[in-house]
Structures are given as C-alpha cells and as structure tokens.
Amino acid sequence: MHFALTEEEIMIRDTARSIAAERLAPLAPVLDRGEGRPQFLANLKYLGEQGFMALKIGADYDGPEAGSVAFALAVEEIGYACAATGTTVSVTNLVGEVIQAVGTAAQKQAHLPHLASGAYLAGSFCLTEPAAGSDPAAMQTRARREGGEYILDGEKIFITSAEYADVFVVWAVTDPQAPKGKGISCFLVEAGTPGLAIGKAERKMGQAGSATNPVSFAGCRIPAANLLGRENDGFRIAVGELAGGRIGIASLSLGIARAAMDLAKAYIRERKQFGQAIGDFQGIQWLIADRETELEAARLLILNAAAKKDRGEPFGKEASMAKLYASETAQRCTDTALQLHGGSGYLQDYNVERLARDARLTRLYEGTSEIQRLIIARDVLRQ
C-alpha cells in the first residue's frame, strides 16, 4: 500500500500550516472570549482567496480540484490552530461539494466560482431541526411548489456560519404523503432572500468563534430553478454528502488532538517535580505513548477514507470509522493534556482548557458517536 503524499498534497498541507500559524492561532483565544469577529471574517476571506473554501471544486469553476486527501490535510492544520475556523472551512467545503455533485450547470456557475475565490465568506448546510437531529428524515420544514417558485416554511437549528454565509443548502419536505425520508428535496437559498431569517447565535461550550444559529423560513420564495438535484431525492443527497463531511470533522478532531498533545509534551519536559522533569516518569511516558499511537491510528483511518473517496470507491463506513475514532481520540488527548498540566491546565491562561472544550463538540456534529456506531455496524452486518 502506497502512503506517500503527492507534491500537491504536501504543498496544500504546508500552505495551510503556514497560514494557520501566522493568522489563525493568534486569534483563537481571542475568538474564544467572544471577540475578534472582524479579524475572523477577514481570515475566512483570505482562506477563500487561497482556495481553502473550495478544495474539491473543479478547475472549470476556478477551484483547485485538490481532492479529499488534500482537504483532510488542510482541515487538520487549520483545526490545529483554530477549531472555530476549521469548522467553517469544513462545512463550506461540504456546501460546495453538494452543489458540484448534484447542481445544474447554471447553479454551479452561479455559486462555485464565488466559493473558490473568496467572494463568498462561507456556506451553510441547513439540515438539522428541533425534532430532526440524528433522524433527519423526521424534518418538518416544508417546500410547496407554486408556479415557477417554491415556498419554504420551517425552522432549522444548529446551523454553522449562518450569520455570515452567502449561500445555504436547505432540505425541506416536498411530498408530505410520501414514506418517511422519501419526500424530501434539497434547495439553494441565497443570503438576503425575503423570508429567510437568521436567529441569535447560540452560546456554546466551545468553538465560540464559529457562529451557530437557528435559521427560519417564513413564506420564503425561491425560483424553482433553485431545486438541487431531483425533487424528492434530497434525503439520498444528504446521506451521501454527510459521509464526506465526516472526513472533515475527523480531520478537525485530529488537529485539535495534535495541538493538545504538543502542548502537553512541551509542558512535561519543563515541569519539574521530585527533582526531575515529570516527563521522565514512566507513568507519564505511557500516557504519551498511548495517545500518540491513537493519533497515528486516527490519521490512517482519515487518510484511508479520503483516499477511497478520491478513487471513487464506497467510503461511507470508513468515513464513519474515521470520524468516530478521531473525535473520541480528541476527547482522550485533550483530557490527558489537561491532566498532565495539573491545576495549570484548568486555567484559561493555558490553551489546553480551550482545546478540551473545542474537542467536545466533535463527538456531536456531523453525526454523534452513537450514530457512527450504528452506521458502521449496519454496514458490516449487511456485507
């Protein structure tokens, strides 16, 4: 099996690492305090101008056409520096991929170049509802056809980047009489469309820099041409594209975990107790060995899923494995890093407590750990 990265993948990873260190890492603690929004938006625009918001978009639409492995490497580096920015980058790439996969030529031309150039700061993925989280087929948002338009009514929750998104991919029920999950369609809604309203940002445990908002639709009229894919085929689109999104969140999880362990390794070399650095104690070394082994396993799971996707092979199970393992590893790594810092790790003066809070979300969004286990088990038992 060939594990070497291509020159392009290395270049994208190294560029992401450089941007992350220079622009994102210094801002991360500021965003965590609820400050720095103008700089955050400026960073999103810069990342877009460098192609990081549309890594898998084809050259026909001015995208870098870099593939899923490059995407995973870039999100890991961005997440290492700032989880809030990494989440926005991951979701915006997902939005572009949905449009590229099922959009018409006109839809692609209208939106993909803007994602690829930084003209759009972000995109939002509007699927989750108050009564439809892990069970998206239970959604209540409706879209009814009226002449040459669809009219959307309903409410979405936990929508990433809604405050500054320029385009929304929205799921709604178009045939309420169809069996569950069979009457759902997918639509493009542009920011500023009458009837689209963005609610107040949620106050979150972590990743405070990334806005998470309720989004409501009240008599929101959009052209019928904004239908993405075929009518009543939206659930299949959502399920297929969520698998790609899980590679992004797995990569983000790995970046957070790496950052925490790098801080821990630096601290245990300097912190002395009982006349020696605490990193010289065998018990501490075993903790480091276990976490580093888990980081490497997470990396391999992510790259395997991404490589399968790039080759056009089925990758849903592998993406769920990568997301499950990497997010659970991020939880263990940040907890270990905090423990190795002792009381200092609990202080906001040290970044590990922020990383611990940022990591906790990775086990929830793009499908909880429990949902990933269901997906994996069902796939394995079906074979």
N, C-alpha and C positions, 0 to 999 in steps of 0.2 A: 504494500500500500504506500502511495506517494503522499508525504505530508508537507512537502516544501511549498511555500507560498510563491506566487508569481511576482515578478518585478512590480507590476501594477498594484497588487495587493499590499506589498511591502511599502510602496510609496504612499498609498492611501492611509495605511496604518500610521506611518511615521508623520505624515502631514497632520492627521487627526491628533496625534500625541503632542505635536508642537503647538497647535492651536489650543489644545486643552490646557497645556501647562502655562501658556502665555496669557490667555484671555479668560478661560473658564474657571480654573482652580482658584485664582484670587477672588473671584466674585462669589463662589459657592457659599462661604459663610455669611456673606452679606445678604444673599437671597434667603438664606435660612432665617434671618432676622426679619424678613418681610420687607426688605429694602432692595434697591438696585434694579428696579424694573426697566428703566430706560437702557441701562447697560446690557441687561439680559436680552432685550429685544434687538439691540444693536448686534449682539453676538449671534442671535438667530439669523439675522440678515447676512452677516458675514459668512456664517456656515453655509447658508443657501447659495451665496455667491461663489463659494468654493465647491459647490456640488454635493455637499453632505446631506441636503434635504431630499435628494432625488438620486441616490446612488445606483439604483437599479433601473432608472429611466433610460430608454434607448437614445442613441445619438440622433435619431430623426426628430427628437423633441428636445435637443440640446442637453441631454443627460449624459453622465459619464459612462453609463452601461457597465458598471463595475461588478455586479453580481452579489450574491448573498454572502460569500465568504468575506469579501471586502467590506460589506455592510456590517457584518458581525464584528470584524476587527475595529472598524471605526467607532461603533457604538460602545464597545468595550473601553476604548481610550477616552471617549467623551464621558462615559459614566464614571471612569476612574477619577476624573477631575470634578464633575458636577452631575449628580444624578438627575436633577431637575432638567438640565439641558438635554441630557441623554434621553429622557422620556419623550421630550418634544421632538427630538430628532428621529427617534424610533417610530413614533406614531405618524409623523409627517411622511416618512418614507413609506409607511404602510398605506396611507391615503393615496400617494402617487402610484403605488403598485396596483391598488384596486382599479384606479382609473385606467392604467395601462393595460390591465388584464381583460377588462370587460367593457371599457368605454368605446364609443364610436370614434371615428376619425376626427369628427368635429369636437367632441368632448376632450379628446387627447390634446388636440391643437390649442384648445382654449385654456387648458389648465397646466399641462405638464411642463411647457417651457417656463411658466411662471414659478413652478416649484423648483425647477432646475437652475434658475438664475438668481433666486433670492428675492424676486419681485413679490412672491408670497412669503410671508414670515413663517407660516405653519398651516397645516391642515388638521381637521378634526374628524374623528371616527365615532359616529353617533349611533350606538347600538344599545347600550345598557339603559334600562328603565327601572322605576321604583319596584315593579313587580316582575321584572325580567332581567336578572343578573346572570347567574350560571345557567339559566334556562331562557335564552334569548327568544326561543320560539313562542314564549308567552307574552311577547310585546303587545302593547295596546295602541301605540301610535298608528293613526290611520292616514291613508292617502287615497282620495277618491278622484276619479277622472271626470273632468268637466270640460268638454270640448277639447281644445288644444292645450289644456293645463291639467296639472294635478294640484289638489288642495290638501295640505298636510295639517293635521291636528294631533297634538300629543306632547308628551314630555320625556326627555332623556335626562339621565343623571350621570355624574362622574365623568364628564366629557373633558378630556385633556386638551389644553390650549384653546378652549373655546373663545376666550376673551380676545385673542389676537390671531385667530385662524382666519384665513381668507376664503377657504372652501371647506364645506362639510360633506362627508359621505354619510347619508342618512338612510336608515332602514325603517320601513313602515308596512303595515298590513294593507294590501290592496284587494284581497278577497277574504272577508271575514268568515265566509261559509266553507272555505277550504279546510282540509285536515290540518291540524296543528303543524306549523312550520312550512306548509305548502303554499300559503297565500301571501308571502312577504316579498316585497320588492325593494330595490335599492335606488337611491336618487342622489343627484348632485344639487346642493343648495349653496349659493354664494353668500358670503357675508353681506349684511345690509339688506337682504331680501325682506320686504314687508311681511310681518307675521312671524319672523324669526326673532326670538328674544334670548339674550344671554343673562342668566341669573348671577347672583353674587357668588364670588369664589368661595369654595369651601375652605374652612380652617383645618389643616391636616397635621398629622403627627410628624411627617417628614416631607421631603421634596417640596418645600414651601414655594420655591421659585417657579415651579410649573403650575400654572393655573388649572384648577379642576372646577368646572361649573355645571349647574343644571342648564339645559337648553330646552326651550319650549317652542312649539309651533302652534299658532292660532290663526286659522284661515290663511296659512302661508301658501301663496300661489307660485308655482314654478312651471316653466314650459314643459310640455310632455316630452320634449327632446332631452330633458334632464334625467330621464329614466336611464339608469345604468344597467346594462345587460337586458335580459328579457323580463317582462312583467311576471311576477310570482316566482321568480328564480332567485330572490335575494338571500334566502337562508343558505342556500348552497354557496353563494358568493361569500357570505360572512364566515361560514365554517372553513372554507378553503383559505381565505386570506388571514384568518386568525392564526393559522399554523405558522405563516411567515412572520407575523407579529411576535410570536413566542420566541423565535430566534433572536429578535431584537431585545426582548426583555431578559432573556437568558444572558445575552452579551452584556447588557447593562448590569445585571447581577454580578457577573464575573468582574466587571470593572470596579464596582463598589467593594467586593470582597478583596480584590488585589490591593486596593488603596488601604483598606483596614489592616491587612497583614503587613504591608510595607511600613506603616506607622508602628505596628507592634514590634516588628523586627528591629527597627531603629531604636525604639524605647528600651527594649530588653538588653541591648548592647550597652546602653548608657546608665541605666538604673542599677545601682549597687545596693545590695543588702547582704549582711553576714560576711562582709569583706570581699565580695566578688559581684560581677555583673550577674543579674538574675538570669540572663540567657545562658549562663554556664551550668545552671541546674538542669539535671536530666528531665525532671518533670515538665519544665518549660519547653525543653527541646522536643519532647514527644508531642506536645500540643502543636508546636510549629510544624513538625513533620506530618502530622495528620492533616492539618489544614492545607499545607502546600500540596499534599497528594490529592486532596479534594479539588483544589483549584485546577490542577492539571487534568483531572478526570472531567471536570466541568468544561474545560477548554476543548477537550477532544470530542465530547458529546455535541457541543455547539458547532464545531467545525465539520463534524460528520453530517449533522442535519443540514447545514448550509451548503456543503458540497453536493449532497443528494439533490437539494433544490436546484442548484446551478446545473446539474446534469439532467434535470427534468424527470427525476425519479420520485416515487412516493416518499414523502418526508414527514408526514403528519405525526406519526408515532415518535420519530426521532426528535422532532421539534418539541413535543411534549416532554420527552425524557430530558432534553437539554434544559428546558425551562424549569421543570420540577427540580432537577438536581442542582442547577446553578443557583436558583433562588434559595433553596434550603441551605446550600453551601454559603451563600452570602449571609444568611442568618447566623450560621455557626461561626463564620470568620469574624464578623463584626462583634459577636458576643465574646469570642476568645480575645480579640484585640482589646476590647474594653476591660476584660478581666485582667489581662496582663499589664494594663496601665494602672490597675488598682483603683484607689479613690480618685486619682487624677483623670481616669477615663470617664468618670461621671460628670466631670466639669465641662462647661461649654468652651473653656479655653483650649481644649483639645478636640481635634476633629472626630475622634472615634465615636463620641456620643451622637454626633450628627449622622455619621455613616450608619450607625446602628438603627437610627430612626428611618433613614432613607431606605435601608435594606428591607425593612419590614414590609413595605408595600409590594415588593417584587413577588411575594408569595400570594398576592391577591389579584392584581390586574392581569389582563390577557388570559384569564382563567386561573382560578385558585389551584393550589397544590392538590386539593382533593379532586378537582375536575381533571387535572392532568393524569392523575392515577386512574380515573375511570377511562379516559381515552386510551391510555397505554394498555390497560387490562383488556378492554374490549377488542382492541386491535390484535393483541397476542392471542386471545382465545378464539378469535374469528379465523385465524390462519390455520 
